[in-house]
Amino acid sequence: MGQAVVAGIVTAVVGFTSSFAVVLAGLDHVGASAGDAASGLLVVTMTMGLGCLLFSWRTRIPVTIAWSTPGAALLAGATVPDGGYADAVGAFALAGLLYLATGLVRPLGDLVRRIPTALANAMLAGVLLSLCVEPFLAVVDQPGAVAPVLVVWLLLLRVARRWAVPGAFAAAIVVIVASGSLSEVAGGDLAPTLTWTTPTVDVATMVAIGVPLYLVTMTSQNIPGVAVLGSFGYRAPLAPALMYTGVTTVATAPLGGFSINLGAISAAISAGPTAGEDPDRRWVAGVSTGVTYMLLGPLTALVTAVSAAAPAGVIATVAGLALIGTFGSAAASALGDDGYREAAAVAFVVAASGLTIAGVGAAFWALLAGGVFVLVMRVGASPAPAAR
């Protein structure tokens, strides 16, 4: 049991420290204030912690709930809503409603599964590209602040891959301390607080942010999360998990809760052999993950304040480094499928272009362009002749 408890703690600590910067960057980009971002980080941390605890305890399998890192990255690359953060909050709520509907209406889930994985991954890779280049642009502008973070990340990637991004964040803390920026934090209020933003309904923002947020979370998080648990012999409670994540996302959207989902990468730690030899006891790791997340929740105001005080480019560097692995996996999956390679390439370049049409951003148009390409190339086409 001790091994499972430790695995759960590692799952939560690595999951939090390796991608919180992406969450803050995403919320900031769509108009959240520092207080709004801190509130959002708090509610997603607490709701995913509660989800890990409840599902693992009741199902006796190591279920992990996580925030949608690809979804946060999508926000960081999205078109800024004309109506500000309130429009984005409305889009968060729409994504939550769609998760709930998918959990309740099975045909909707089946329809999502029919979206070519290559196209969804191409859209994600295109969105991530601009974020992943940030560390290398920043090191040119701020070499003294950014280079140490890059060096620590690279060295840890070689000797302790799992801790590379947390180590980069630790290096960033050293840089922030050395810069003297923490004096701005010391006098502030670091108690966790919730801020309310009444959502507004803007059709363009719903299409540009809400729908892609739902699709990228389903295709790159929920569905892979089921597959990861299945690879260790567990049957994931997908429908109940979608209902939980849908209800909590809708309920917490005004507080900044942008999206939570079944864990994929985190599931590999808490459901695998690192959580113990006995698969029937690994559920303890899921409980431990949940408890650890809930203990980390009150620290979110401090984390947000430290991030805000960082020298220019440092936190963007941590966020970009956190997403390089995701970018590589998405790009490989998108372009590795011979049957969809050209369509995926179209979706990728459209997403990476950052174009905006009628207030709707590139993520939506990328999926549309890739889908149209597939239809034009395949509808009515004769099957290729069999090789002799």
Secondary structure, 3 states (H helix, E strand, C coil): CHHHHHHHHHHHHHHHHHHHHHHHHHHHHCCCCHHHHHHHHHHHHHHHHHHHHHHHHHHCCCCCEEECHHHHHHHHCCCCCCCCHHHHHHHHHHHHHHHHHHHHCHHHHHHHHCCCHHHHHHHHHHHHHHHHCHHHHHHHHCHHHHHHHHHHHHHHHHHCHHHHHHHHHHHHHHHHHHHCCCHHHHCCCCCCCCCCCCCCCCHHHHHHHHHHHHHHHHHHHHHHHHHHHHHCCCCCCHHHHHHHHHHHHHHHHHHCCCCEEECCHHHHHHCCHHHCCCHHHCHHHHHHHHHHHHHHHHHHHHHHHHHHHCCCCHHHHHHHHHHHHHHHHHHHHHHCCHHHHHHHHHHHHHHHHCCCECCECHHHHHHHHHHHHHHHHHCCCCCCCCCC
